[in-house]
Amino acid sequence: MPAPIDAFESRLAAALQDSPEPPNGLTPVLHRARARLAVRNVLGLVLGRIWLALARLLAPAVARLHRASVHR
């Protein structure tokens, strides 16, 4: 299913690049899509940073626990 969606998105992007400005009906849709994409990018960045911080914080304790369980 991703292939038809990708094809549609690429055709839509090409059509929007060819025209100087989007039709009036598409302006709110494009605004919402850009806002959603921005929120998704920021959320992904923030969650990635949190995940990295937790991994750095917990890695030494998990390594010690693993070493202790292997040497038993």
Secondary structure, 3 states (H helix, E strand, C coil): CHHHHHHHHHHHHHHHHHCCCCCCCCHHHHHHHHHHHHHHHHHHHHHHHHHHHHHHHHHHHHHHHHHHHHCC
